[in-house]
Amino acid sequence: MPLQGLITPDWPAPARVRAAATTRVGGVSAGPYASLNLGAHVGDDPATVAENRRRLGQALGLGQAPAWLDQVHGCDVADADAPATAVPVADAAVARACGHACVVMTADCLPVLFCDRAGGVVAAAHAGWRGLAAGVLEATVAAMEVAPAQILAWLGPAIGPTAFEVGPEVRAAFVARDPAHASAFTAGSGDRHYADLYALARQVLARCGVGAVYGSGFCTFGERGRFFSYRRDGRTGRQASLVWLAG
């Protein structure tokens, strides 16, 4: 069954690599969660979230549930192939087995999907500014265990560079890691700056040796009818970005 609003990543991934990103449309949630909220931790009705997740799995043809994570803005990477007795506390996941979908949820933070050119491994990372500064992308690339030059990355829907105003401590955290990160910030009001999560991710990935980076250009904050945005609305849902290997 088709699911309204699905985004197909525009990257030259191998044929057996499948990926998708959801928008806020196509589900059954109501109010601030309307309509395809996939987050079970935001106050939405659990039965409604379960139905939204069921619709997503059916639309993507997934034989088993994606490896949902308990995201904490850190840099731990879960093994999506391992049998789960509880929801892993992690902000990224990696998989090598067919049909095991890596998934991250966002509502302004940057979702990054990965695959290798041979179609043998996939990964997904939740990269808000804290995760980026903590090294979540570096940890994910390392967990894939392939040469970085063989990795493709896709940057999904996140808050755009003209909407993400941050305090001086955010800029300082990045510049302390790499002075080149200063170019990803533009002056805001007072001592504040606007941060470009897409530029920061590209810089981090380039430093890791990943040069094949696609996507970007979204703005969850500005595209109200299309995406959930925590910064814009506070009480809101979550969209998801997924990647998996087909048989």
C-alpha positions, 0 to 999 in steps of 0.5 A, a space after each residue: 500500500 502506498 504511503 503518502 509523502 514518502 521521500 526516496 533518497 537521491 543517491 546512487 546506492 546499489 540496487 539492493 539498498 533501499 531507503 526512505 524518509 517519512 514526512 508528517 502526512 499519511 498517518 492517523 495521529 491527531 492534534 499536534 501529532 497529525 498525522 504520521 507521528 512515529 515517535 512513541 515517546 512524545 505523548 501521542 496515543 500508543 495505539 495510534 503510533 503503533 498503527 502509523 508504524 504498521 502502515 510504514 512497515 507495510 508500505 515499505 514491504 518490511 518483513 519485520 519491524 525496524 530497529 527503533 532506538 531510544 535516542 539520547 543525543 549520544 554516539 553509541 551505535 546499535 547492531 540492528 542485526 542482533 536480537 533485541 530484548 529491549 529498545 537499544 539506547 543509541 543514536 545510530 544503527 548498522 545492519 548487514 543482514 537482509 530486511 533489518 532496517 536501521 531507523 532514526 527519528 527526527 523533528 529538526 535533528 539531522 538524519 544521515 543514512 549510509 551504505 557501502 558501494 558494494 551493498 553489503 552494509 547500511 547504517 543510520 545516524 541521528 545527528 543533532 548538534 550534540 550528536 555531531 559534536 559528540 562524534 556520532 557520524 565518526 562512530 557510525 562510519 567506524 561501525 560499518 567496517 569498510 573503507 570510508 571511500 567506499 561509503 555513500 551518505 544521504 542527509 535527510 530532512 533537518 532544520 535549515 541553516 536560516 532557522 537554527 539559531 544557537 547560543 555561543 556555546 554551540 559554535 564554541 564546541 564545534 570550533 574547538 573540535 575543528 576550526 574549519 567548522 566556523 564556516 558553518 555558522 553565520 551571525 545571528 542576534 547578539 552573541 548568537 549564530 545560525 548553525 548549518 547542520 548540513 555543512 557541519 555534517 559534510 565537514 565531519 564526513 569529509 574528515 572521516 574520508 567520506 566524500 560521496 555525500 548527497 541530500 540536504 536542502 530541506 528545512 523542517 522548521 520552515 516546511 510546516 505542512 510537510 515536517 514535524 519541528 520541535 523548535 517550531 512547535 514544541 509538542 509535536 511528532 517525529 518523522 523517520 529515516 530508514 535504510 535496509 538491504 533487500 534480498 
